[in-house]
Amino acid sequence: VKYHYFICDVFTEQRFGGNQLAVLPDAQKLSDWQMQQIAREFNFSETAFVLPAEAGHTRKVRIFTPTTEIPFA
């Protein structure tokens, strides 16, 4: 199975600076376990998984470090 993702630099105004963040823009078919494994594979400080919106919102985002899920800041 192939999943699309992109990598962006956050907390910076300079290219190739700041922290790397992996973003999977369509994570609705991924299990919690798969999200954790993908975050571990990227091994960035954080990996973001974008899910369909819940009532009253435009999107839901879950954030994982290589070892655990953390609250969206």
Secondary structure, 3 states (H helix, E strand, C coil): CCCCCEEEEECCCCCCCCEEEEEECCCCCCCHHHHHHHHHHHCCCEEEEEECCCCCCCCEEEEECCCCEECCC
